[in-house]
């Protein structure tokens, strides 16, 4: 996803701070939340778990919100790191959270 965002960096930067930003951000959040929610349900089924200590809806919201926040920060950075580096940073932030939930 970060590589895709970098490919369209000029478009993304034009959207940031524009009147369209809120609309685009809500749409991205909605699409990603659908994907993450689906994957979370599959993971729970795969692990044969009926529940986790945090509601799946909150986990989904957290992961997607963290992603969009990191993406926005990265796109606004004056000296951004590579897509691979920001992806690794995002994973370092969220994987421990997921491990504590699924652990």
Buried (B, 14 or more C-beta within 10 A) or exposed (E): EBEEBBEEEEEBEEBBEEEEBEEBBEEBBEEBBEEBBEEBEEBBEEEEEEEBEEEBEEBBBBBBEBBBEBBBEBBEEEEBEEBEEBBEBBEEEBEEBBEEBBE
